[in-house]
Every structure is written in structure tokens, then in C-alpha cells.
């Protein structure tokens, strides 16, 4: 199969760190100062932080492979791992990151479908995510996938406060 997915384990820690740095940097460096980017990358993707997230039973990471090469990853959260206080019947998609060289191949939708599958398996009623208000491509993608804006929250990129739209989709 051209595309496949695999849940991450502790053995994947350094690969996860590498792809996190790469994809986040590719996506946001042109809209943020180098100082704020570096501060965020060091805080969010240092080894200790990723170890903590990988060991949380309410968080799951998945690598997506395209022709046997890691092309991106998904992170979902439930319960107290969610980045906002939500009901127990909610699942958060915290990250869908795809390397720029693998974009426009349906991998984002593939990971989104995986998140929906996990939500259904866990009897979740709502899937939600935060997306930067300036990330128009991502907002358009999520709208196309049936998500609607249901709120906003603050996201800190270094010392700069930014606004994320909270977008949700109710499952039947």
C-alpha cells in the first residue's frame, strides 16, 4: 500500500522530535520571528516534553507513511490531555502535520479519517481542534471536512499571543 499509518512508541521519540521540528518550522517560520519560533520549538518538542506526551495514556501519536517514508503525523488527545477543558465525550486533534514535500497527496485527510475512527471507537461525540486564525489553508480544509468554528483560544508562540479558532465536528 502506498499510504499506511502506525502508532508511535517510545522507540520513535527522536523521529517524532525531528518531524515535529521540521513540519512546524516549514509551516510557520515565514509568519513568525525566529526568536518566537525557536522558543516554541524548544518548549513544545524537547525530548522531556515529548516523552511526557508519549507516556500519557490519553494521548496517541501516529506516523503516516507514503511509500515507506515518514510523511507526517497525527496527535489526538482525550480526557485531561486535551489542551482545553472539554467534556468527556470529546476528542482533540492536537496536531496533523505533513512535511511540505508530501502535501497535496491526501495525507491530511487520511490522518483526519484516522482521528474520526479513534473518536468513534472511543464513543466520542465531538471532535475538535485549534487552528491558527492566519492558517487559511488549514481552516479551509477543516471546513471542507465538516468542521465549524465554535470558539477561540490563545496560543503562545514564544512571547507572542496568537488566536486559534476552535473548530468542532459533531459525530452522529
Phi, psi and omega in degrees: 000141182291320181242132170214170187224147181213136178291139180281149176234178179299332178295341181268004188309310185286327174295319179296317179298315182299312182289330177296310177303309186299310185289321180294316180298313180302320186283322192242353186296328183285351181245005183221155179291150177303323181296314180291322177298310181298319180298316181292313181302316180294323181284312188280330190238022175287160186302315181299317180296314180293324175300316179299316180292318179296330183274352180281119182295344180267007176236144177223140176244144177223131171273142170251134181248140173238117186051049176065013176247136179296121183252343182173189178204164179237141170231126176240149180229145171229175176050226185283356178280345180297144185281352172229154177287117181228168178294163178295343181267022181246148172234132178260132166267102182279324182215132161231104182240128178236132176302143184303325181290348181248004180287160181068032177237011179084008184288325177298316178295321178301315179290322177298317177299321178298317178298319179296318178300315179297317180300316180294315178302325182265013178057039176275147183259333184231134171247131182221165179201161173251135179224134182303134183301337180267357180270075187298323179298314181293318180300313180299319178299311182294323176298317179299329180272007174096009178274147175233151178288128181237000180173189175219158170210163180275143177229132182255121175255096188065236180262006182262124176279128178238164181253127172254138170279136170268123181241138185228157174222128178268130178269150182270000000 
